[in-house]
């Protein structure tokens, strides 16, 4: 297949993202942040919503909760609440999450904050859980101020994610990434979807058999962290087309670029944590790890 055809296909996938956001730019003299918030408000007012927790994921969460309670286990696990340092964790509505998502698409890294990352993790977690992962994100600047200042800027925003419309950054990747990178991202995108659907099927089988095992453990370890975000995104997209796979592939490439940028800004990161099932699905670990961290398994 000609290279031009491949890049055009990836570019078309990006152009289809956020179709409901319109093509307008800030009005003359309008502040970019205020413009993005205005567009987000219009999207929410139109009735559009980000799907937070797909029905299949919710049914599995509820099935595990019933299984535990039927056996006298206190659920949700109180230990999670003990490890969550946020005394009043937020609970965003679907509209609030949608507005945040639109703002991030339009402003990129300029709209990303530690609290915003925590908000997203909490929005997709099982009902009633404490969330240590979200807490770690929310208190990053307090916990590691010297390292955090290289990533989270004093006037707001995240330095490892490009400012501006995310779709522009994705289009640039479609145009400039090597064909090898595009192919690798395509393969990893497919493997990640297979991982998500397979994990759902295995946990459902354990629930049906009345005996939770390795699949349920993997589910619970990742459900409130990054693995859970990817899980809900994949399971929620029931009609996954080649166009969806292409856009997912470019997003993965952008994630990898951000992690490599982070590796340059903050030395001695604990990249071995990527190997935890709570952090990343197995198919993504070798793809996203920094080049020098080949020892991560």
Secondary structure as UniProt FT lines:
FT   HELIX           3..15
FT   TURN            16..18
FT   HELIX           19..21
FT   TURN            28..29
FT   HELIX           32..45
FT   TURN            46..47
FT   HELIX           55..70
FT   TURN            71..72
FT   HELIX           78..82
FT   TURN            87..88
FT   HELIX           94..107
FT   HELIX           109..111
FT   HELIX           114..123
FT   TURN            127..128
FT   HELIX           132..138
FT   HELIX           140..143
FT   HELIX           145..148
FT   TURN            149..151
FT   TURN            154..155
FT   TURN            159..160
FT   HELIX           166..176
FT   HELIX           179..209
FT   HELIX           214..222
FT   TURN            223..224
FT   HELIX           226..236
FT   HELIX           242..265
FT   TURN            267..268
FT   HELIX           271..275
FT   TURN            277..279
FT   HELIX           282..288
FT   TURN            291..292
FT   TURN            294..295
//
